[in-house]
Amino acid sequence: MAKPKKKLPERSVDIICAKCKTILFKYKKGGKGALVKCFKERIMTDYTNTPCECPSCGNVFARETLVRGTPAYKIIGGKAAMK
């Protein structure tokens, strides 16, 4: 499979915790589908203290994986949302 495009997408979204509505990070999202994975290279601002964990409620919202050879966070269904 091909790697993700090097040029960052135009659209910027806030990723929030579904439980407490705290902003987790600002992300450059491509496409108009649901939030399934977040490539680490597209994260503009990271508000988390420990990877994949909400800083305020401690909810684990993702897992660290490799997607097409690129480091990414795989979002656990219903734990994080776009704003």
N, C-alpha and C positions, 0 to 999 in steps of 0.2 A: 504494500500500500504506500501511497505517497505521503510525504510529510506535510504538515500544515503550511500554508503560505507564509512567506517571510514578512510581507507587507501587512501591517496591522489593520484590522477592519476599522471603518469609520465610527460605528456604533459603540458607545460606551454605556455600560449599565452598572448599577450598584447591586452587589450580591448581598442579601440580608439573611439572617438567621430566621427560620420559620417560627421558632418558638418564642423568642424575645424581641425580634425585629431590630437587632443590632446590625450595623453595617459591617460586613466581613472583609470585602475588598471591592475596588473599582476594577472593572474588567472590560476589555475590548472584545465584544462578542460578534461573531460572524453568523449570518443567517437569521432566520426568524423562528426557529424551532424552540423547543423546550431546553432548559438548562440541564445538560447531561454530564458534561465534563468541562473543566477549565484548564487550559494550557497555562503553565507557570510563566511562560514568556509573554503572555498577553495580559497578565495582572499588572495594572498600573500602580495601585496603592494597596498595600496589604495592612489591614488593621488587626490581624490576629497575632497573639503572642506565641502560641504553639501551632504548628501546621494542623489543619483540618479540625480545629476545635474553637468554638465560640468563646471570645474573651469574657463575656459577662455571665452566661449561664453554663458554660462547660459542655455544651451539646456537641458531639462529634458529628459533623455534617458531610464529611467526604473521606476518601481513601487516596493515598498517594500511589500512582501507577505510572506505567509507561504506555502511551497511546501512540502508535505508529513510530516508535523510537524516540518520542519526545516526552519529557516529564509533565505530568498533568495530575489534577485532582479529579477523581471520579465522584460525582455528587451522589449521596445516598438519597433515594426517593423521598421527597417531602420534607427534608431537613433544611434545605436552603431554597431561596427564591430570588427572582430578579425584580428589580424595582426600576 
